[in-house]
Amino acid sequence: MLHRSFTEEQHMFRDAYRKFLAVEIVPHMESWREAGIVDREAFLRAGERGFLMVWPDEVYGGMGDPDFRFEQIIIEETTYARAADWYNTLHSRLVGPYLTRFGNEQQCQRMLPGCVSGEKILAIAMTEPDAGSDLAGMRCAATEYDDHWLLNGSKVYISNGINADIVIVAAKTDPDNNPHHMTLFLVERGMEGFERGRNLKKMGLKAQDTAELFFNDVKVPKANVLGEPGKGFHYLMEGLAEERLLGAVGYLSAAQLSWDLTLEFVQQRKAFGKPIAAFQNTQFKLAELRTELDFAQAFVDQCVAAFNVGKLTAVDAAKAKLATSELQVKVADVGVQLHGGAGYMDEYPISRQYTDAKISTIYAGSSEVMKIIISRDFLGEDYLPFNIRNF
Ligand SMILES: Cc1cc2nc3c(=O)[nH]c(=O)nc-3n(C[C@H](O)[C@H](O)[C@H](O)COP(=O)(O)OP(=O)(O)OC[C@H]3O[C@@H](n4cnc5c(N)ncnc54)[C@H](O)[C@@H]3O)c2cc1C
């Protein structure tokens, strides 16, 4: 029997958040999907109720409780409620911590309270048309002047790209062209030369705005440099273990939902006079997946516990990301198969589970990149096909 460890307070937090989702978020998801973007109100409503950014200190409006399990609850519940494409976690826990981790007091005081309340929405922009897995290949660049940097370039596939008020933009900043010399800039809505391109149409996660961003001679004040110039690449790598843990928690919850939806369906649907659940093929498939889900949950919960005491390694986070994202895709695939034709229809939620799942093995570091990280750990750098310092 899988034992999961949450405190009484966390159980109450889960109940309250679940109710919040049911009333304030879930009823709007379909119209947000049609619009291709979540209404900004969603962030404000979550902010009002204290569910948006729970981790910052009380002085910034947060709960000041660093226990990752609160975040785990938010991600699990949001995903299980089929609201993963609200993308609150990208704002709250993936991008938000960059401010406290690398930002100065003045930046935190100016920006964090609005992020906690939901008035300001966050995004992070690394990927470019010619640079995804290979971040060092980016072309976006900034040149230093007396009181500002001049930023030029473009980014693509940026989550919350249309809604974002503050975008952390990674750009090359070395006049000598060292590919790993990057700086992170806090680019704000309204800065001259900062423009949004298309809100891109996607296979899944339809409510989430994924956009192109353009920077044409954007004058970024020095006060908007995040951390030290030149250390951006290192900062991005530092956040990756946490980012992959966030991902793993969500992918697993999505996989769990697909399994539950399928279990319910196969008990109701009949063929040859019997429920689909009565066929041994169905039972064996579901039994295999049930086992894999429980194993994955135990590993992810262990990663959360390790993260809470500062001991989650990049390699374990990569294993968690790899296993859960692949499992999410697999459970959705089996789920659609066991639904038959119904599984291909929009009106059956398993269909969306399938199209939403595929991106999990690609972003936040693809499965191939995760395998490089894991094999580098047991083989060492000598066996790498080329000099990879990017992951
Ligand atoms: C919905 C969505 C949201 C996103 N949100 C954001 C965001 O908010 N911010 C942001 O910056 N980016 C975002 N991205 C971009 C995402 O992180 C990249 O798409 C991802 O990193 C992969 O990069 P790529 O698309 O350039 O693929 P590529 O890097 O071109 O990879 C193509 C294929 O080659 C494989 N490959 C690459 N290198 C190797 C190697 N060394 N060995 C073996 N195989 C390799 C990859 O695994 C993949 O299968 C988002 C993407 C999507 C689709």
The ligand as an SDF file (V2000), in Angstrom:
LIG
                    3D

 53 58  0  0  0  0  0  0  0  0999 V2000
    3.8680   24.2940  -25.0650 C   0  0  0  0  0  0  0  0  0  0  0  0
    5.2900   24.7300  -24.9090 C   0  0  0  0  0  0  0  0  0  0  0  0
    5.6310   25.6130  -23.9010 C   0  0  0  0  0  0  0  0  0  0  0  0
    6.9480   26.0530  -23.7640 C   0  0  0  0  0  0  0  0  0  0  0  0
    7.2400   27.0000  -22.8070 N   0  0  0  0  0  0  0  0  0  0  0  0
    8.4810   27.5550  -22.8040 C   0  0  0  0  0  0  0  0  0  0  0  0
    8.7640   28.6730  -21.9550 C   0  0  0  0  0  0  0  0  0  0  0  0
    7.9080   29.1290  -21.1890 O   0  0  0  0  0  0  0  0  0  0  0  0
   10.0010   29.2250  -21.9910 N   0  0  0  0  0  0  0  0  0  0  0  0
   10.9710   28.7500  -22.8180 C   0  0  0  0  0  0  0  0  0  0  0  0
   12.0740   29.2990  -22.8250 O   0  0  0  0  0  0  0  0  0  0  0  0
   10.7460   27.6800  -23.6380 N   0  0  0  0  0  0  0  0  0  0  0  0
    9.5210   27.0880  -23.6510 C   0  0  0  0  0  0  0  0  0  0  0  0
    9.2520   26.0400  -24.5000 N   0  0  0  0  0  0  0  0  0  0  0  0
   10.3200   25.5190  -25.3520 C   0  0  0  0  0  0  0  0  0  0  0  0
   10.8200   24.1570  -24.9320 C   0  0  0  0  0  0  0  0  0  0  0  0
   11.5390   24.2420  -23.7350 O   0  0  0  0  0  0  0  0  0  0  0  0
   11.6570   23.5840  -26.1090 C   0  0  0  0  0  0  0  0  0  0  0  0
   10.7630   23.2970  -27.1590 O   0  0  0  0  0  0  0  0  0  0  0  0
   12.4410   22.3640  -25.6870 C   0  0  0  0  0  0  0  0  0  0  0  0
   13.5070   22.7190  -24.8430 O   0  0  0  0  0  0  0  0  0  0  0  0
   13.0270   21.6080  -26.9000 C   0  0  0  0  0  0  0  0  0  0  0  0
   13.7610   22.4810  -27.7120 O   0  0  0  0  0  0  0  0  0  0  0  0
   13.4770   22.5260  -29.2820 P   0  0  0  0  0  0  0  0  0  0  0  0
   12.0230   22.6800  -29.4900 O   0  0  0  0  0  0  0  0  0  0  0  0
   14.3720   23.5470  -29.8820 O   0  0  0  0  0  0  0  0  0  0  0  0
   13.8860   21.1020  -29.8060 O   0  0  0  0  0  0  0  0  0  0  0  0
   15.3590   20.6470  -30.2060 P   0  0  0  0  0  0  0  0  0  0  0  0
   16.3280   21.0550  -29.1660 O   0  0  0  0  0  0  0  0  0  0  0  0
   15.6200   21.0910  -31.6040 O   0  0  0  0  0  0  0  0  0  0  0  0
   15.2160   19.0630  -30.1720 O   0  0  0  0  0  0  0  0  0  0  0  0
   14.6330   18.2990  -31.2300 C   0  0  0  0  0  0  0  0  0  0  0  0
   14.8420   16.8170  -30.8940 C   0  0  0  0  0  0  0  0  0  0  0  0
   16.2500   16.5350  -30.8410 O   0  0  0  0  0  0  0  0  0  0  0  0
   16.5680   15.9420  -29.6020 C   0  0  0  0  0  0  0  0  0  0  0  0
   17.9060   16.3320  -29.1710 N   0  0  0  0  0  0  0  0  0  0  0  0
   18.4060   17.5890  -29.0230 C   0  0  0  0  0  0  0  0  0  0  0  0
   19.6650   17.5470  -28.5780 N   0  0  0  0  0  0  0  0  0  0  0  0
   19.9910   16.2210  -28.4410 C   0  0  0  0  0  0  0  0  0  0  0  0
   21.1570   15.5180  -28.0260 C   0  0  0  0  0  0  0  0  0  0  0  0
   22.2620   16.1600  -27.6350 N   0  0  0  0  0  0  0  0  0  0  0  0
   21.1300   14.1710  -28.0160 N   0  0  0  0  0  0  0  0  0  0  0  0
   20.0200   13.4990  -28.4060 C   0  0  0  0  0  0  0  0  0  0  0  0
   18.8920   14.1110  -28.8020 N   0  0  0  0  0  0  0  0  0  0  0  0
   18.8670   15.4620  -28.8230 C   0  0  0  0  0  0  0  0  0  0  0  0
   15.5050   16.4500  -28.6240 C   0  0  0  0  0  0  0  0  0  0  0  0
   15.3920   15.6070  -27.5160 O   0  0  0  0  0  0  0  0  0  0  0  0
   14.2700   16.4340  -29.5260 C   0  0  0  0  0  0  0  0  0  0  0  0
   13.7600   15.1270  -29.5680 O   0  0  0  0  0  0  0  0  0  0  0  0
    7.9500   25.5600  -24.6360 C   0  0  0  0  0  0  0  0  0  0  0  0
    7.6100   24.6480  -25.6450 C   0  0  0  0  0  0  0  0  0  0  0  0
    6.3050   24.2530  -25.8030 C   0  0  0  0  0  0  0  0  0  0  0  0
    5.9740   23.3270  -26.9500 C   0  0  0  0  0  0  0  0  0  0  0  0
  1  2  1  0
  2  3  1  0
  2 52  2  0
  3  4  2  0
  4  5  1  0
  4 50  1  0
  5  6  2  0
  6  7  1  0
  6 13  1  0
  7  8  2  0
  7  9  1  0
  9 10  1  0
 10 11  2  0
 10 12  1  0
 12 13  2  0
 13 14  1  0
 14 15  1  0
 14 50  1  0
 15 16  1  0
 16 17  1  0
 16 18  1  0
 18 19  1  0
 18 20  1  0
 20 21  1  0
 20 22  1  0
 22 23  1  0
 23 24  1  0
 24 25  2  0
 24 26  1  0
 24 27  1  0
 27 28  1  0
 28 29  2  0
 28 30  1  0
 28 31  1  0
 31 32  1  0
 32 33  1  0
 33 34  1  0
 33 48  1  0
 34 35  1  0
 35 36  1  0
 35 46  1  0
 36 37  1  0
 36 45  1  0
 37 38  2  0
 38 39  1  0
 39 40  1  0
 39 45  2  0
 40 41  1  0
 40 42  2  0
 42 43  1  0
 43 44  2  0
 44 45  1  0
 46 47  1  0
 46 48  1  0
 48 49  1  0
 50 51  2  0
 51 52  1  0
 52 53  1  0
M  END
$$$$
